[in-house]
Amino acid sequence: MGKPGDNRRDLEAQSAMAENGKVRKQWRFGANPKLLDASSRSIKGTLDRLFSAVDPSDERPLIPLGHGDPSSFPSFRTSPAAEDAIISAVRSGNHNGYRSAVNYQPAKRAVAEYLSRDLPYRLSPDDVLITNGCCYAIEAVVAVLSRPGASILLPRTGYPFYDVRAAFSGLEVRYFDLVQERGWEIDLDSVERLADEGTAAMVIINPGNPTGSVLSYSHLEKVAETARKLGIMIISDEVYGHLVFGSKPFVPMGVFGSIAPVLTLGSISKRWSVPGWRLGWIAVCDRHDILKEAKIVDNIKDFLSIGSDPVSFVQGAVPEIIKNTSKDFFENMVSLLRQTMNMCFDAVNEISCFDCQYKPEGALFMMVKLDWTFLGDINDDVEFCLKLAMEESVIILPGSAVGMPNWVRITFAVEPAALKEGIQRLNAFCKRHAKQEI
Ligand SMILES: Cc1ncc(COP(=O)(O)O)c(C=O)c1O
């Protein structure tokens, strides 16, 4: 055994030698290669890079049209009832301890009742699992499906968190198409072509991120029938549930839970405009208990019980948040989104380098195609967004980040005055970069 101090002396000697360029100490650890470029594939990572490209000497306010979080804009502030619920949960002193989301009945019951309002049957608290936002619900479901040889079908375009989590868990991803000309409906033929005996699930996002689509009752029914035919479950991401302002109502996929088993993922992040509160859920909408029998539900519970629970006072406040938020709050939010969407859609289509064919009916975004016949010195969507951030302090998301190169995703969930200013700067930018001969 060495004497005390030997280790330190060894290290000092090694680093002195390394400095002299003689020996390089070999350490036994190294980074996980699966994570090395994960941030470049996430929306957060892409937006962070754009934010850091903004010119700090630009005195104009930065206009964020790339995010899915309008909570900091006064018009999108959450309901007073939700804030009061949090305050009283904290003040009660009853929510300071560890709180297992798998077992805390009041939150599970409140979410079960909330979701049951739109279903032809009632969910019980046992059908609901509370998670750290919808992201953690995705993590749990992807982890559970990641058996050797398994695959999952994802929409292209979609929400890249699924892709990144699946890559990290070693779950194979196959992409089915969404058809813009049919309101970004799912190409069910491509779903059928992609599935094989290893395929476990397909993901739908409704209302759609990044498309702003809202899927109709009859299309969702066909999705359920296709899933049944293929013997796969449906993971229905409804994080934008009820944020609809077009001609179609929001229909939860759980309505078809007797045709095929459905896991509904959601959260209070978007409808209440509180993504930082990190409260989401997984609801098991499966009228024939297929997922229970396959031990999928137990598996999800096991995954959650080795993870971290949502903040205890937010879990404690959820029943009051749901019960006390007024209809007016939701109606005002939807009417504001309709107003900003219309403003954005009309203005964007006036700009020659943009082409937006589909008018969003839900969620917070629109997909806009870049028209290269008008653009001069810009080569792709990433360069477009980078230069826009540098020159105009406006952030929009390159379509590449959501699997659609040559497109951009614009968020219209922004304070109307900021949106107007952002569009003016977009217009000026496009004019400055237009082809000379035009
Ligand atoms: C389609 C989709 N699913 C899930 C999430 C994550 O939601 P949460 O903030 O509740 O984790 C988002 C966030 O933008 C999203 O767009």
The ligand as an ORCA input file, in Angstrom:
! r2SCAN-3c Opt
* xyz 0 1
  C     -45.428     17.366    -29.619
  C     -44.855     17.642    -28.271
  N     -44.843     16.667    -27.352
  C     -44.339     16.870    -26.122
  C     -43.802     18.092    -25.758
  C     -43.214     18.272    -24.391
  O     -44.164     18.801    -23.523
  P     -43.808     19.192    -22.036
  O     -43.331     20.610    -22.054
  O     -45.067     19.030    -21.271
  O     -42.747     18.264    -21.558
  C     -43.786     19.145    -26.683
  C     -43.195     20.442    -26.329
  O     -43.057     21.358    -27.088
  C     -44.329     18.915    -27.979
  O     -44.342     19.874    -28.906
*
